[in-house]
Amino acid sequence: MKSVLQINLSFDQILSVVRQLPRQQKIKLTKELEKEAIDTKLSKLLKTFKTKDLDLKTINEEVEFVRQEIYDKQKR
């Protein structure tokens, strides 16, 4: 049987607990927090670029256009 316990801690209390952790656990905690921050930033970035006006056909056309420009410049 699992119990759910909820406690209210201030940032300073959490910081105090974290400072008591062994070095390896601090490193592990840091990595977990970094993952969460990266996931959040990536999600925001993806939402920024999300559009219904852009489809695979349009992307492929643009890629081919740019490739042709690069090819033409190299031929000169």
Summary of the structure (lengths in Angstrom):
residues: 76
radius of gyration: 24.5
end to end distance: 75.2
largest distance: 75.2
contacts: 116
relative contact order: 0.05
helix: 75%
strand: 0%
